[in-house]
Amino acid sequence: MNMMTEHYFDQSATTRPSDAAVEAMISAAWGNPSSVHAVGQRAANELREARAAVGRTLGMPRFSQDRLIFTSCGTESNNIALLGCARAKKRDPERPGTVILSAGEHPSLENPALLLEKEGYAVVRIPTAGGALDLDFLEKALGEADAPVIFAGFMLVNNETGAVYDVKSAASLVKKKFPDAVIHCDAVQGYLKMKFTPTSLGVDTLTVSAHKIHAVRGAGALYVNAAVLKRRNIAAVMPGGGQEGGFRSGTENLAAIRSFAAAAEEGYANLDGRIARTAELRARLDEGLSRLDVRLNRPVRGLANIASVVLPGIRSETMLNELSGRGIYVSAGSACAANSKKKSLALEAFGVSASDADSTIRVSLDHTNTEEDVEALLEGLAEGIANLQRKRTASAGK
């Protein structure tokens, strides 16, 4: 039986683990890093090495007073950052504080913010029309805040549109008005796909995830700078045995963490080449898309890895099934929300109409894709559009 050739364009949802990442997972020490005997200490040493390796990719110096907290995923890291900030101090029940988010944030920040809204926190969402943070709106919101801003979260790269936000300018505006606010960045989609550090962005906390960079699932990290630690602006949201400096209790998943570190070192060492390779593939994709009956939701500044494509008159789910039958895999937005059947907040914030949002697919690629993948996708889209339009015409004629 002939095996279908597969072409994977859902890299923003998850990536295939590299050989180095798999080997690091397999060879991880099996002891508990909290145990004081020799087997546990071998695991503790590997944990320290992995923390240093991931930290180096974020520009953390060897003797930094900043902290890197290992978690299970990006969602957990975002929750610790936001809810940990809200729980860190005694709040006025009448005016507990203001939370600022970029509109169209990932559910792992948007949904915790909704919980805080129910508790009386004010949540202000900064417009992101066209894929750009509205800095004028932000500045006005800061000046009009009824309660002090305790937390401001701005994603670096939107996971559905590929928009790259000006986090540095936004962070500067918040710090100028509310110097004690925690400035957070969900950098999951930008990590090891573009150059940045928490320091260069001017943020206090930052989230990254392992399975987006060709490591196995099960590990993420939250960077926390020394100033936040000194001010005690983040508290544990899951008390327990006190692992990860007390911020994330639970025995560390060393196998996944070692895989994370291996993939991070590999990605960091080859970052320039990977960025250039992805840009080449994206240029080839865009050129081919320009010949099809589609449109791009093109942000003001975008990451080459993500293309948001509108298929006029064709529902995204229908095209997904059409392409999947050909061994071509794309998505209809965030994989975290794909099964919820809810409208896309990211596309709505971008300014995409409801009908276009229902016809938008996300094509996400990286350096592991090939020219053959791109050509297969373009051919699949062309044939899929033609087939679906014929079916629609035939159905209308009955």
Buried (B, 14 or more C-beta within 10 A) or exposed (E): EEEEEEBBBBBBBBBEBBEBBBBBBEEBBEBBBBBEEEEBBBBBEBBEEBBBBBBBBBBBEEEBEBBBBBBBBBBBBBBBBBBBBBEBBEBEEEEBBBBBBBBBBBBBBBBBBEEBEEEBBBBBBBBBBBBBBBBEBBBEBBEEBEBBBBBBBBBBBBBBBBBBBBBBBBBBBBBEBBEBBBBBBBBBBBBBBBEBBBBEBBBBBBBBBBBBBBBBBBBBBBBBBEBBBEEEBBBBBBEEEEBBEEBBBBEBBBBBBBBBBBBBBBBBEEBEEBBEBBBBBBEBBBEBBEEEBBBBBBBBBBBBBBBBBBBEEBBBBBBBEBBEEBBBBBBBBBBBBBEEEEEBBBBBBBEBEEEBBBBBBBBBBBBBBEEEBBBBBBEBBBEBBEEBBEEEEEEEEE
